[in-house]
């Protein structure tokens, strides 16, 4: 009985240890796998991007339940760069200096438990770089850079890594206009990403959200001089596209000269919001499935503990009943032996008495 109880205890403890190992290390048993809720999500650059910039930041994010050991940038099925620092589940980037050509890139990460996660593959085209109309210089007496260019028809510039204290300077004939970057806002809790800047002369303070487009009239002549589009914000660095393409406006829609320029939201922002909502919905489904799996495993553990305790209790009760039965049998057998011994003693006495009586009778006869 005791050996059987010990085997059941050992089996129960082994089952509990196995379930704990499955939960912690995502180990599969008989085809049952606890898989991560999401893989790696690529942020930037978008698929089929064509650019003349050679300094590219590859941005991505991964689920918060993972603690990554390292992440690698895969270019054309080869590891281009690997980073082990500044890894964040919300926004991580790997910088690479590329030459003109076509690249197929993806991200592969390994967590502390040696589990590998990989992303989808995107296409990137680096075009031949022409002579840039943008001139970048640094300030002598303070931090920041000046991005300077000439305003002319058909101008289109991409300005990246813009931070507070930077200045975008536009020259038109003998006039100079400046856009001073005041704040780069990136709040993950509310999903707010925007840039605040000051346009001089005129001291027009403007707030532009990510994906938004605004047209600026520097000299207040009723004609838009420059279109500014905020493409992306990452690590509190802004990525702009500047162009001088004129947008046709009816006469009634022209704002007064004294009014501040209004923000025009582009379809890119609406598309990005839809993508975010879809990603959140997709993220909720695996999270719910994972919660159900955890509840099922916890319930299974509780049931096994109850079964083990009940079996141990039953075994103890059976052992007690067995011991009490043995004691009863032992107590019942002992008085019978005494009675037999007593009977034997009585029969011996009777025999002795009979023998003595016979002797006395013989003496009397003699």
Secondary structure, DSSP 8 states (H G I E B T S, - for coil): -HHHHHHHHHHHHHHHHHHHHHHHHT--BTTB----S---EEEES-TTEEES-SEEEEEEE--TT--EEEEEEEETTEEEEEE-SS--SS-EEEEEE--SEEEEEEEEEEETTS-EEE---EEEEE------S-EEEE-SSSS-EEEEEE--TT-EEEEEEE-TT-EEEEEETTEEEEEEEEEEEEETTTTEEEEEEEEETTTEEEEEETTEEEEE-TT-SSS--EEEEEEEEETTEEEEEEE-------GGG---TTS---EEE-HHHHHHHHHHHHHHHHHHHHHHHHHHHHHHHHHHHHHHHHHHHHHHHHHHHHHHHHHHHHHHHHHHHHHHHHHHHHHHHHHHHHHHHHHHHHHHHHHHH-
